[in-house]
Amino acid sequence: MVLAATKRYTASEYLALEDKAEFKSEFINGEIIPMAGASANHNKIALDFCRLLPLVIGDQIYEIFMSDMRLWLPEYSRYTYPDVMVVAGEPVFVDQRQMEVSNPCLIVEILSSSTQAYDHDSKFRQYRSMPSFQEYILVYQNSYEVDHYVKEAQDRWVLMTHKGEESVIRLVSMQIEISLRDLYKRVKID
C-alpha cells in the first residue's frame, strides 16, 4: 500500500492561507490542521471567563484575548488558537500586524471529548516552552469541573482540580478568584 505524502507548508504560507480562509486552522510543524466548531457551552464558558477577568489589578495591566488571537510557539513551529489568553503588561506580537501573540501568562482551554487528551498532554507540553506561561486552566463543558495547573518552579507544575458549584479557582498569575458558579452561570449542565 502506498500512502500519499502530506503537503508541508512554511509558516509564511500558512499565514497567507489563514488570512483568506473561511475557517480557522492550526499550524503544527508544517501541517495545517482544520479546527472544529465550538458548542454553545464552549462559547458561554469562554465568554464568562473573559467577563470575570479584570483588565487592571493595582498597577498591573492585563490584556485578554479570545479564540481569534493566534499564539506562536517558536520552539515547536506552531500557531494555535487558545480559547482564552491573558498577557500581563504589554503583549509581544510576532510582527506589526498584531495577529499573533507570544507571551501569555495564563491560557484557558475549554475541553471537548475530541480535544480533552490533546489539551492535557501535547498542547500543555508545548505551551510550557514559553517563559511567560505561568498558569493553565482546563474547563470541562458538561460538569462543574476545572483542572488548574500552576507553575511553581522551572519544570515543576502543580495540578489542582476544582469540582462542584461551590468551588473557587484562585488565579495565581492575576491574584483573583473565580467561582465555578459564576463561570458556569449560563451553561446547560447535563
C-alpha contacts under 8 A as a table, 3 or more apart, distances in Angstrom:
res1	aa1	res2	aa2	distance
6	T	31	E	7.88
7	K	31	E	7.27
8	R	30	G	4.78
8	R	31	E	5.54
9	Y	12	S	7.99
9	Y	13	E	5.91
9	Y	14	Y	6.31
9	Y	30	G	4.66
9	Y	31	E	6.25
9	Y	32	I	7.53
10	T	13	E	5.15
10	T	14	Y	6.28
10	T	30	G	5.78
11	A	14	Y	5.08
11	A	15	L	6.22
11	A	27	F	7.53
11	A	30	G	7.05
11	A	77	S	7.67
12	S	15	L	5.17
12	S	16	A	6.24
13	E	16	A	5.17
13	E	17	L	6.21
14	Y	17	L	5.13
14	Y	18	E	5.94
14	Y	27	F	6.92
14	Y	32	I	7.14
15	L	18	E	4.97
15	L	19	D	6.10
16	A	19	D	5.31
16	A	20	K	6.91
17	L	20	K	5.45
17	L	21	A	6.04
18	E	21	A	4.91
18	E	24	K	6.83
18	E	25	S	7.09
21	A	24	K	6.83
23	F	34	P	7.54
23	F	35	M	7.50
24	K	34	P	6.41
24	K	35	M	5.88
25	S	32	I	6.23
25	S	33	I	5.28
25	S	34	P	4.19
25	S	35	M	5.14
25	S	80	T	7.82
26	E	32	I	5.75
26	E	33	I	5.08
26	E	34	P	6.37
26	E	35	M	6.83
26	E	78	R	7.53
26	E	79	Y	5.67
26	E	80	T	4.96
26	E	81	Y	7.09
27	F	30	G	6.53
27	F	31	E	5.67
27	F	32	I	4.73
27	F	33	I	6.24
27	F	77	S	7.77
27	F	78	R	5.26
27	F	79	Y	4.92
27	F	80	T	6.58
28	I	31	E	5.21
28	I	32	I	6.51
28	I	33	I	7.44
28	I	76	Y	7.39
28	I	77	S	6.30
28	I	78	R	4.58
28	I	79	Y	6.65
29	N	76	Y	6.54
29	N	77	S	5.01
29	N	78	R	5.89
30	G	77	S	7.70
38	A	42	H	5.92
38	A	43	N	6.69
39	S	42	H	5.08
39	S	43	N	6.42
40	A	43	N	5.23
40	A	44	K	6.14
41	N	44	K	5.07
41	N	45	I	6.07
41	N	141	Q	6.03
41	N	142	N	7.79
41	N	187	V	5.48
41	N	188	K	6.83
42	H	45	I	5.39
42	H	46	A	6.27
42	H	110	I	6.05
42	H	111	L	7.84
42	H	141	Q	6.23
43	N	46	A	5.20
43	N	47	L	6.09
44	K	47	L	5.16
44	K	48	D	5.99
44	K	184	Y	7.89
44	K	186	R	6.80
44	K	187	V	6.48
45	I	48	D	5.05
45	I	49	F	6.02
45	I	110	I	7.41
45	I	141	Q	7.63
45	I	183	L	6.26
45	I	184	Y	6.24
45	I	187	V	7.09
46	A	49	F	5.18
46	A	50	C	6.36
46	A	66	M	7.57
46	A	83	D	6.49
46	A	84	V	6.70
46	A	110	I	7.11
47	L	50	C	5.23
47	L	51	R	6.04
48	D	51	R	4.92
48	D	52	L	6.14
48	D	182	D	7.57
48	D	183	L	5.59
48	D	184	Y	7.47
48	D	185	K	7.77
49	F	52	L	5.29
49	F	53	L	6.62
49	F	183	L	6.01
50	C	53	L	5.33
50	C	64	I	7.07
50	C	66	M	7.75
50	C	84	V	7.32
51	R	54	P	7.86
52	L	178	I	7.14
52	L	183	L	7.78
54	P	57	I	6.78
54	P	62	Y	7.64
55	L	61	I	5.95
55	L	62	Y	4.99
55	L	63	E	6.55
55	L	64	I	7.50
56	V	59	D	6.89
56	V	60	Q	5.68
56	V	61	I	4.57
56	V	62	Y	5.97
57	I	60	Q	5.32
57	I	61	I	6.66
57	I	174	M	7.57
60	Q	88	A	7.11
60	Q	89	G	6.70
61	I	88	A	6.28
61	I	89	G	5.26
62	Y	86	V	6.59
62	Y	87	V	5.60
62	Y	88	A	4.72
62	Y	89	G	5.54
62	Y	90	E	7.83
63	E	86	V	5.67
63	E	87	V	5.10
63	E	88	A	6.60
63	E	89	G	7.03
63	E	90	E	7.46
63	E	91	P	7.19
64	I	84	V	7.20
64	I	85	M	5.86
64	I	86	V	4.62
64	I	87	V	6.54
65	F	68	D	7.63
65	F	69	M	6.18
65	F	84	V	5.67
65	F	85	M	5.13
65	F	86	V	6.35
66	M	69	M	6.25
66	M	82	P	7.36
66	M	83	D	5.57
66	M	84	V	4.54
66	M	85	M	6.47
67	S	70	R	7.52
67	S	81	Y	5.45
67	S	82	P	5.58
67	S	83	D	4.41
67	S	84	V	6.00
68	D	81	Y	6.50
69	M	81	Y	6.23
69	M	82	P	7.81
69	M	99	M	6.02
69	M	100	E	6.13
69	M	101	V	7.26
70	R	79	Y	6.25
70	R	80	T	5.54
70	R	81	Y	4.81
70	R	82	P	7.37
70	R	99	M	6.25
70	R	100	E	4.59
70	R	101	V	6.36
71	L	79	Y	5.52
71	L	80	T	5.28
71	L	81	Y	6.01
71	L	82	P	7.18
71	L	100	E	5.34
71	L	101	V	5.13
71	L	102	S	5.75
72	W	77	S	7.63
72	W	78	R	5.92
72	W	79	Y	4.74
72	W	80	T	6.82
72	W	94	V	7.50
72	W	100	E	6.12
72	W	101	V	6.25
72	W	102	S	5.35
73	L	76	Y	5.70
73	L	77	S	5.94
73	L	78	R	5.12
73	L	79	Y	6.35
73	L	102	S	6.88
73	L	126	Q	7.40
73	L	127	Y	7.34
73	L	129	S	7.56
73	L	130	M	7.38
74	P	77	S	4.80
74	P	78	R	6.46
75	E	78	R	7.88
75	E	129	S	6.96
76	Y	126	Q	6.94
82	P	85	M	6.58
82	P	107	I	6.77
82	P	108	V	6.71
82	P	109	E	6.10
83	D	107	I	7.64
83	D	108	V	5.86
83	D	109	E	5.19
83	D	110	I	6.63
84	V	107	I	5.76
84	V	108	V	4.94
84	V	109	E	6.78
85	M	104	P	5.95
85	M	105	C	7.64
85	M	106	L	5.71
85	M	107	I	4.60
85	M	108	V	6.37
86	V	104	P	5.35
86	V	105	C	5.95
86	V	106	L	5.08
86	V	107	I	6.53
87	V	90	E	6.99
87	V	91	P	5.98
87	V	103	N	6.36
87	V	104	P	4.40
87	V	105	C	5.46
87	V	106	L	7.01
88	A	91	P	7.61
88	A	104	P	7.20
88	A	105	C	6.45
91	P	101	V	6.40
91	P	102	S	7.49
91	P	103	N	6.39
91	P	104	P	7.70
92	V	101	V	5.60
92	V	102	S	5.68
92	V	103	N	5.87
93	F	96	Q	7.18
93	F	98	Q	5.42
93	F	99	M	7.13
93	F	100	E	5.54
93	F	101	V	4.47
93	F	102	S	6.21
94	V	98	Q	6.94
94	V	99	M	7.64
94	V	100	E	5.59
94	V	101	V	6.14
94	V	102	S	6.89
95	D	98	Q	6.01
95	D	99	M	7.81
95	D	100	E	7.60
98	Q	101	V	7.25
101	V	104	P	7.53
102	S	130	M	7.72
103	N	130	M	6.96
103	N	131	P	7.77
103	N	132	S	5.42
103	N	133	F	7.01
104	P	107	I	6.83
104	P	132	S	6.01
104	P	133	F	5.69
105	C	132	S	5.17
105	C	133	F	4.18
105	C	134	Q	5.04
105	C	135	E	6.32
105	C	173	S	6.74
106	L	133	F	6.12
106	L	134	Q	6.05
106	L	135	E	4.74
106	L	136	Y	5.85
106	L	137	I	7.72
106	L	173	S	6.98
107	I	133	F	7.85
107	I	135	E	6.54
107	I	136	Y	5.10
107	I	137	I	6.29
108	V	136	Y	5.96
108	V	137	I	4.62
108	V	138	L	5.94
108	V	139	V	7.48
109	E	119	D	7.28
109	E	136	Y	7.99
109	E	137	I	6.33
109	E	138	L	5.05
109	E	139	V	6.34
110	I	138	L	5.86
110	I	139	V	4.76
110	I	140	Y	6.21
110	I	141	Q	6.72
111	L	115	T	6.16
111	L	116	Q	5.19
111	L	119	D	7.44
111	L	138	L	6.45
111	L	139	V	5.76
111	L	140	Y	5.18
111	L	141	Q	6.31
112	S	115	T	5.33
112	S	116	Q	5.62
112	S	140	Y	7.22
112	S	141	Q	6.88
113	S	116	Q	5.54
114	S	117	A	7.74
115	T	118	Y	5.26
115	T	119	D	5.89
116	Q	119	D	5.31
116	Q	120	H	6.27
117	A	120	H	5.21
117	A	121	D	6.12
118	Y	121	D	5.29
118	Y	122	S	5.49
118	Y	123	K	6.07
119	D	122	S	6.51
119	D	123	K	5.04
119	D	124	F	6.13
119	D	138	L	7.87
120	H	123	K	6.68
120	H	124	F	5.79
120	H	138	L	7.79
121	D	124	F	5.40
121	D	125	R	6.16
122	S	125	R	5.15
122	S	126	Q	6.29
123	K	126	Q	5.16
123	K	127	Y	6.12
124	F	127	Y	5.04
124	F	128	R	6.26
124	F	136	Y	7.89
125	R	128	R	5.32
125	R	129	S	7.22
126	Q	129	S	5.56
127	Y	130	M	6.04
127	Y	133	F	7.15
128	R	131	P	7.41
128	R	133	F	6.43
130	M	133	F	5.49
134	Q	150	V	6.05
134	Q	151	K	5.12
134	Q	173	S	6.58
135	E	148	H	7.40
135	E	149	Y	5.66
135	E	150	V	4.70
135	E	151	K	6.24
135	E	171	L	7.76
135	E	172	V	7.46
135	E	173	S	6.71
136	Y	148	H	5.87
136	Y	149	Y	4.99
136	Y	150	V	6.62
137	I	146	V	6.87
137	I	147	D	5.92
137	I	148	H	4.69
137	I	149	Y	6.40
138	L	146	V	5.60
138	L	147	D	5.03
138	L	148	H	6.38
139	V	145	E	6.40
139	V	146	V	4.59
139	V	147	D	6.56
140	Y	143	S	6.07
140	Y	144	Y	7.06
140	Y	145	E	5.59
140	Y	146	V	6.09
141	Q	144	Y	7.87
141	Q	189	I	7.70
142	N	188	K	7.31
142	N	189	I	4.92
142	N	190	D	5.94
143	S	164	G	7.94
143	S	189	I	5.84
143	S	190	D	7.37
144	Y	162	H	7.89
144	Y	163	K	5.52
144	Y	164	G	4.96
144	Y	165	E	5.93
144	Y	180	L	6.52
144	Y	184	Y	7.27
145	E	161	T	7.19
145	E	162	H	5.54
145	E	163	K	4.45
145	E	164	G	6.50
145	E	180	L	7.87
146	V	161	T	5.80
146	V	162	H	5.12
146	V	163	K	6.63
147	D	159	L	6.80
147	D	160	M	6.01
147	D	161	T	4.59
147	D	162	H	6.42
148	H	159	L	5.61
148	H	160	M	5.10
148	H	161	T	6.05
148	H	162	H	7.60
148	H	169	I	7.79
149	Y	157	W	6.17
149	Y	158	V	5.45
149	Y	159	L	4.51
149	Y	160	M	6.36
150	V	157	W	5.44
150	V	158	V	5.30
150	V	159	L	6.66
150	V	172	V	7.39
151	K	154	Q	7.44
151	K	155	D	7.75
151	K	156	R	6.02
151	K	157	W	4.43
151	K	158	V	6.46
152	E	156	R	5.60
152	E	157	W	5.72
152	E	158	V	6.91
153	A	156	R	4.93
153	A	157	W	7.14
162	H	167	S	5.82
162	H	168	V	7.04
162	H	169	I	7.01
163	K	166	E	7.95
163	K	167	S	5.97
164	G	167	S	5.56
164	G	180	L	7.17
165	E	179	S	7.55
165	E	180	L	5.29
165	E	181	R	4.83
166	E	179	S	6.86
166	E	180	L	6.53
166	E	181	R	6.42
167	S	179	S	6.00
167	S	180	L	5.75
167	S	181	R	7.74
168	V	177	E	6.42
168	V	178	I	5.61
168	V	179	S	4.24
168	V	180	L	5.96
169	I	177	E	5.50
169	I	178	I	5.15
169	I	179	S	6.15
169	I	180	L	7.41
170	R	175	Q	7.01
170	R	176	I	5.90
170	R	177	E	4.46
170	R	178	I	6.61
171	L	174	M	5.59
171	L	175	Q	5.49
171	L	176	I	5.40
171	L	177	E	6.02
171	L	178	I	7.78
172	V	175	Q	5.07
172	V	176	I	7.29
178	I	182	D	7.05
178	I	183	L	7.02
179	S	182	D	5.35
179	S	183	L	6.29
180	L	183	L	4.81
180	L	184	Y	5.92
181	R	184	Y	5.50
181	R	185	K	5.81
182	D	185	K	4.90
184	Y	187	V	5.10
